[in-house]
Amino acid sequence: MSLALRIAHATMAALFGLSVLLQFNDPSPLAWVVLYALSAGAALLCALKKYPCAQILGGIVLLVSVIAEVPYLRARAWQTSFSDLTKEWHMTSEAIVDGREFYALLWIVIWMLVVVITATKARQSPSAAQET
């Protein structure tokens, strides 16, 4: 894996870690804390070239996130404009809450796909045995 990709994984691990801290003002933080913490762990494992663990953890987080995204898709949460989502710090309506949570899950899904693909490719490459 390239150094740039390892840095990207480490950066995402740090951002997911920061997101854990930001959840404690949420009315129901536990699910989000766990999801962000596991996402941070998967990205960090990938950055550290622990590919088997990163692949498994990333796959689990990906599956859970895709399933969790379904109610937001049914509610058409993507239709809330980005400017409405960022206008205020406070959650002013259910549409804002749904929109923010939809995009949070979308970021997790995207990055867990990157983790799983990175780990899978690294494990399949002939040099993977030397790296781990």
N, C-alpha and C positions, 0 to 999 in steps of 0.2 A: 504494500500500500504506500502511496506517495506521502511525503511529509505534509503536503498541503491538505490532504484528506485526513491525516491524523490530527492536524491542527484544527480542522473543521469539526471533527468528532469531539475533540477536547473542548472547543468553544461551545458547542451545543450542549455538552455535559454540564458546563458551567452555567449556561443560560437556563437549562432545565432545573439545575440546582437552585438558582436564584428564584425561579418560579415556585419552587417548594416554599420558600420563605414568604413569598407574596400571597400565598393561599390562606394564611392564618387570619386574615380579616374577612374571609368568605363565610357565609352562614353555614355551609356544609363543606369544610375543608378536607376532611379525611380522604375521600376518593381522589381528589385532585392532588393532594400531597403524595399519596401512594403512586399515582400514575406518573407524576413528574419525577419522583425519586427513582422509579424503575426506568424511566426514559433516560435520566441522567446516568444511571448505572450501565445501561446498554451502550450508550454512546462512549462512556469512559472505558468500558471493556474493549470496545473496538479500537479506541485510540491507543490502548495499551497492548494491542495485538493479541488479546485473549479471545480469539475468534469463535471457538466452540460455544463458550458461555455467552458471548455477544449475540451470536446467531440465535440461540435458544431464547434468551431474555428478550431480545429485539422482536422475535417472532411472536412471543406471548403478548408483549405490549402492543404490537401491531394488531393482533387479532382482537384483543380487548377494546382497543381504540376504534377499530372499524365497527364493531358491534355497538359501542357507545355512541357512535356518530349517527346511527339510524334514526333515532327520534328527532335529531336536529335536521336531518334531511327531510323527514316527513313534515316538520314544521316550517320548512323552507327558510331556515335560519340564514342562509347565504344571501338572502334578499335584503337584509339590513345593510344599509350603505356603510362603507368603511368610515366615512366622516362621522356618521352617527355613533359608531362604535368607539371612536376616539375623542369625541367632543368633551366628555366629562369623565372624571375618575369614578364617580358613583354609578351604580347600576340603576338607571332611571326607569326602565321598563323591562318586562319579560322578554321582549324582542331583543333588547340590548344584551341581556344575560344570555339568551340563546345564541345570538350572533357571536358574542365573544367566546363562548364555550365551543361553538362549532369550529371557529378558526383555531382555537387552542388545540382541539383534537386533530384538526387537519394538519397542523404543524407536526404534531407527534406522529401521525400516520406517515407523513412524508419522510421525517427523519428516521423512523424505524424501518421504512423501506430501504433507505440508504444504508443503515446499519446491517440489515439482513443481506442485502446485495453485496456490500463490502466484505462481510464475513464469509459469505458463501464463495465468492470469487477468490478470496485469499486462501481459504481452505482447499480449494481445488487447484491452486497454482503449485507447480513443482517446488517453488522456493518457500512455500508455507511451512514445510517441516523444519526448515532452517530458522525461520522467524519466530516460531512459538517456543 
